Amino acid sequence: MERNKRLYPRSKVRWPVTMTTSIGTIEGETKDVSTLGAYIQCQEPLNPSENILLSVRLPAGSPLHVFAEVVLSNSTGLENKTGPPGMGVRFLW
């Protein structure tokens, strides 16, 4: 059995996200979120090292705005170890 090597647990939540990038905006949805980052499903994943501004629409209250860095990009859409199309981001608190 493979052990999860993450330091912080992830919560499976589906929240709509608008990502502001250097080339415009991209719509997506979180797949899971932790204290340090998230996996965002989207049709146009960005390249690793790109910085973006996330606007996460939470179930209640105002949207959460946070800067993030893309650390993993998956544009294949294969349902395997790398997950659905999208990208892993690290929050820049």
C-alpha positions in Angstrom: 0.0 0.0 0.0 1.3 3.5 -0.9 1.6 5.9 1.9 0.5 9.6 1.5 3.6 11.7 1.9 1.9 15.0 2.3 2.5 16.9 5.5 -1.0 18.4 5.7 -4.2 16.4 5.0 -6.3 17.4 2.0 -10.1 17.9 2.1 -12.1 16.9 -0.9 -14.1 20.0 -1.8 -15.5 21.3 -5.0 -15.4 25.1 -5.1 -15.5 27.2 -8.3 -12.3 29.1 -8.9 -11.3 32.0 -11.3 -7.6 32.1 -12.0 -6.1 35.4 -13.1 -3.0 34.7 -15.2 -0.5 36.7 -17.3 -2.6 35.8 -20.4 -6.1 36.3 -19.0 -8.6 34.3 -16.8 -9.3 30.6 -16.6 -12.2 29.0 -14.9 -11.9 25.8 -12.8 -13.0 23.9 -9.7 -11.0 22.7 -6.7 -10.8 18.9 -6.4 -9.1 19.0 -3.0 -7.6 21.7 -0.7 -5.0 21.7 2.1 -3.5 24.4 4.2 -0.6 24.8 1.7 -2.2 24.2 -1.7 -4.9 22.7 -3.9 -5.6 20.7 -7.0 -7.6 22.7 -9.5 -9.4 20.9 -12.3 -9.4 23.0 -15.5 -9.2 22.5 -19.2 -6.2 24.8 -19.7 -3.6 23.9 -17.1 -0.7 26.3 -16.8 3.0 25.5 -16.7 4.8 24.9 -13.4 6.4 28.0 -11.8 3.7 30.3 -13.1 2.2 32.6 -10.5 -1.5 33.3 -10.5 -4.2 35.0 -8.4 -7.0 32.7 -7.3 -10.5 33.8 -6.5 -12.2 30.9 -4.8 -16.0 31.1 -4.4 -16.7 29.5 -1.0 -20.2 28.2 -0.1 -20.8 31.2 2.2 -19.4 34.7 2.4 -17.1 36.6 0.1 -14.6 34.9 -2.3 -11.2 34.1 -1.0 -8.4 35.7 -2.9 -4.9 34.2 -2.7 -1.7 34.2 -4.8 -0.4 30.8 -5.8 2.3 29.1 -7.8 1.7 26.2 -10.2 3.8 23.2 -9.0 2.3 20.5 -11.1 0.5 20.5 -14.4 -1.6 17.7 -15.9 -3.1 18.3 -19.4 -3.6 14.7 -20.4 -6.9 14.1 -18.7 -6.0 10.5 -17.8 -7.7 9.2 -14.7 -4.5 7.7 -13.2 -2.1 8.6 -10.5 -1.8 12.2 -11.9 -5.5 12.8 -11.7 -7.9 14.6 -13.9 -6.8 17.5 -16.2 -5.8 20.5 -14.0 -2.9 21.7 -11.9 -1.5 21.5 -8.4 -0.9 24.9 -6.8 1.0 26.0 -3.7 -0.5 29.0 -1.9 1.8 32.0 -1.4 0.6 33.3 2.0 
